[in-house]
Amino acid sequence: MLTIYHSKQSRSMRVVWLCEELRLDYTLSHLAMFTPEMKTKDYLQIHPLGKVPAIDDDGFILWETHAIFEYLVGKHGDSELIPPRETKQGARASQWMAYGENPLTIIMGEVAAHGGPMPEEMRIPALVDRGKEIAPALVSVVERALGDEPYILGSQFSAADIMLAFGLNIGRYLGFVGPDTPRCDAYLDRLAARPAFQKAASV
């Protein structure tokens, strides 16, 4: 059985979403963000930095979202979610999956966490200031790339959309995605209408 180590409203939501798209059976092991339970000796054996996501696939431990995506899609054989890397679509999927994490989610996440829910003694205000300067340009890259297509690779939904959506949704919460970025705004609405997204967002 596949176990996903998960915190609500965290990056691990993307792994749950992917598993729902793949129609995989899985169990969730919930951990609360910014709490000691993420730094226990047992959990540090799963993820050495005490973060989520991580998975345990019948004893095979893996962390880092991009690696988890490639492993699960490769294992379960859905070439539409991540096209073969040697193809142009596969290369573009890899590009946008990487962009969805770094810089998009990292910068948006820093603004959100260091400006809000993170314990005060852990906050770095300079990261908030830097992120607010960078964030509009990061969103504009996706805004231009979408063009008139429904998804980042064109007409076909892919794992790259899952990776991008998380950072863009933080950007929407922070006000960087909205009426001034109508393509990204509509894109997030389309993605949020997917049953797999709705399930992942609810657990």
C-alpha positions as CSV (number, residue, x, y, z in Angstrom):
1,M,0.0,0.0,0.0
2,L,1.1,3.5,-0.8
3,T,1.3,5.9,2.1
4,I,1.5,9.7,1.6
5,Y,2.9,11.8,4.4
6,H,0.7,14.8,4.2
7,S,-0.1,18.2,5.8
8,K,-3.2,20.0,4.8
9,Q,-2.6,23.1,2.5
10,S,1.0,22.0,2.0
11,R,3.0,20.9,-1.0
12,S,1.9,17.3,-0.3
13,M,-1.5,18.2,-1.6
14,R,0.0,17.9,-5.1
15,V,0.9,14.3,-4.5
16,V,-2.6,13.5,-3.3
17,W,-4.0,15.2,-6.4
18,L,-1.7,13.2,-8.7
19,C,-2.8,9.9,-7.0
20,E,-6.4,10.9,-7.5
21,E,-5.8,11.6,-11.2
22,L,-4.0,8.2,-11.4
23,R,-6.9,6.5,-9.5
24,L,-4.4,5.0,-7.1
25,D,-5.2,3.5,-3.7
26,Y,-3.3,5.2,-0.9
27,T,-3.5,6.0,2.8
28,L,-2.6,9.4,4.3
29,S,-0.4,9.9,7.3
30,H,-1.2,13.4,8.6
31,L,1.4,15.7,10.2
32,A,0.8,19.2,11.4
33,M,3.0,21.9,9.9
34,F,5.4,23.8,12.1
35,T,5.0,21.3,15.0
36,P,7.5,18.9,16.7
37,E,5.8,15.9,15.2
38,M,7.5,16.7,11.9
39,K,10.9,16.4,13.6
40,T,10.5,13.2,15.5
41,K,13.2,10.5,15.2
42,D,10.8,8.2,13.4
43,Y,9.7,10.8,10.9
44,L,13.2,12.0,10.2
45,Q,13.9,8.4,9.0
46,I,11.2,9.1,6.3
47,H,12.2,12.6,5.4
48,P,15.6,13.8,6.7
49,L,14.5,17.4,6.8
50,G,11.2,16.8,8.5
51,K,9.1,18.1,5.7
52,V,6.3,16.9,3.4
53,P,5.6,15.3,1.0
54,A,7.1,11.9,1.3
55,I,5.8,8.5,0.3
56,D,6.3,5.0,1.5
57,D,5.4,2.6,-1.4
58,D,5.6,-0.9,0.3
59,G,8.8,0.0,2.0
60,F,10.3,2.2,-0.7
61,I,10.7,5.7,0.7
62,L,10.9,8.7,-1.5
63,W,10.7,12.5,-1.0
64,E,10.8,15.6,-3.1
65,T,7.6,16.2,-5.1
66,H,9.2,16.1,-8.6
67,A,10.8,12.8,-7.9
68,I,7.6,11.4,-6.5
69,F,5.7,12.5,-9.6
70,E,8.1,10.9,-12.0
71,Y,8.2,7.7,-10.0
72,L,4.4,7.3,-9.6
73,V,3.6,8.3,-13.2
74,G,6.4,6.0,-14.5
75,K,5.3,3.1,-12.4
76,H,1.6,3.4,-13.3
77,G,2.2,4.2,-17.0
78,D,0.3,7.3,-17.8
79,S,2.3,9.0,-20.6
80,E,-0.2,11.8,-20.9
81,L,0.5,13.1,-17.4
82,I,4.2,13.2,-18.1
83,P,5.1,12.6,-21.7
84,P,8.4,10.8,-22.5
85,R,11.3,13.1,-21.6
86,E,13.0,12.7,-25.0
87,T,10.0,14.3,-26.7
88,K,9.4,18.0,-26.9
89,Q,6.2,17.7,-24.8
90,G,8.1,15.7,-22.2
91,A,10.9,18.3,-22.1
92,R,8.3,21.1,-21.7
93,A,6.5,19.1,-18.9
94,S,9.8,18.8,-17.1
95,Q,10.5,22.5,-17.5
96,W,7.1,23.5,-16.1
97,M,7.2,21.0,-13.3
98,A,10.6,22.5,-12.2
99,Y,9.3,26.0,-12.6
100,G,6.2,25.1,-10.5
101,E,8.4,24.3,-7.6
102,N,11.4,26.6,-8.0
103,P,10.9,29.5,-8.3
104,L,7.1,29.8,-8.3
105,T,6.1,27.8,-5.2
106,I,9.2,28.7,-3.2
107,I,8.8,32.4,-3.6
108,M,5.0,32.4,-3.1
109,G,5.4,30.1,-0.2
110,E,8.0,32.3,1.5
111,V,5.7,35.3,1.2
112,A,2.8,33.4,2.6
113,A,4.6,31.6,5.4
114,H,7.0,34.3,6.6
115,G,4.2,36.8,6.5
116,G,1.6,34.7,8.3
117,P,1.3,31.2,9.8
118,M,4.9,30.5,10.5
119,P,5.9,30.9,14.2
120,E,7.1,34.5,14.7
121,E,10.6,33.4,15.9
122,M,11.1,31.6,12.5
123,R,10.0,34.4,10.2
124,I,12.4,36.3,8.0
125,P,10.7,39.6,6.9
126,A,13.3,40.1,4.2
127,L,12.0,37.1,2.4
128,V,8.5,38.6,2.3
129,D,9.9,41.9,0.8
130,R,12.0,40.0,-1.8
131,G,9.1,37.7,-2.7
132,K,6.7,40.6,-3.3
133,E,9.1,42.2,-5.7
134,I,9.6,38.9,-7.7
135,A,6.1,37.4,-7.6
136,P,4.4,39.5,-10.3
137,A,7.1,38.6,-12.9
138,L,6.8,34.9,-12.0
139,V,3.0,34.9,-12.6
140,S,3.5,36.8,-15.9
141,V,5.7,34.0,-17.2
142,V,2.8,31.6,-16.9
143,E,0.3,34.1,-18.1
144,R,2.2,34.5,-21.4
145,A,2.9,30.8,-21.8
146,L,-0.8,29.8,-21.5
147,G,-1.8,31.8,-24.5
148,D,-5.2,30.6,-25.6
149,E,-4.7,27.0,-24.4
150,P,-6.5,25.4,-21.5
151,Y,-3.4,23.9,-20.0
152,I,0.3,24.6,-19.9
153,L,1.2,22.0,-22.5
154,G,-1.8,22.9,-24.7
155,S,-5.0,20.9,-24.9
156,Q,-3.8,18.0,-22.6
157,F,-3.9,18.2,-18.8
158,S,-0.6,17.1,-17.3
159,A,1.4,16.7,-14.1
160,A,2.9,20.1,-14.9
161,D,-0.5,21.7,-14.3
162,I,-0.6,20.2,-10.8
163,M,2.9,21.5,-10.0
164,L,2.0,25.0,-11.3
165,A,-1.4,25.2,-9.7
166,F,-0.1,25.0,-6.1
167,G,2.2,28.1,-6.4
168,L,-0.4,30.0,-8.5
169,N,-3.1,29.4,-5.9
170,I,-0.8,30.8,-3.2
171,G,-0.3,33.7,-5.6
172,R,-4.0,34.2,-6.0
173,Y,-4.4,34.2,-2.2
174,L,-1.7,36.9,-2.0
175,G,-3.3,39.0,-4.7
176,F,-0.7,38.3,-7.5
177,V,-3.2,36.3,-9.6
178,G,-6.5,38.0,-10.4
179,P,-8.2,40.4,-12.8
180,D,-4.8,41.6,-14.1
181,T,-3.8,38.0,-15.0
182,P,-7.0,36.7,-16.6
183,R,-5.4,33.6,-18.2
184,C,-4.0,32.4,-14.9
185,D,-7.2,33.2,-13.1
186,A,-9.3,31.2,-15.6
187,Y,-6.6,28.4,-15.6
188,L,-6.9,28.0,-11.8
189,D,-10.7,27.9,-12.1
190,R,-10.5,25.1,-14.7
191,L,-8.1,23.1,-12.5
192,A,-10.2,23.6,-9.4
193,A,-13.2,22.1,-11.2
194,R,-11.4,18.7,-11.5
195,P,-12.7,16.1,-9.1
196,A,-9.2,15.0,-8.3
197,F,-8.2,18.5,-7.2
198,Q,-11.3,18.9,-5.1
199,K,-10.6,15.6,-3.3
200,A,-7.0,16.6,-2.6
201,A,-8.0,20.0,-1.4
202,S,-10.4,18.5,1.1
203,V,-8.1,16.1,3.0
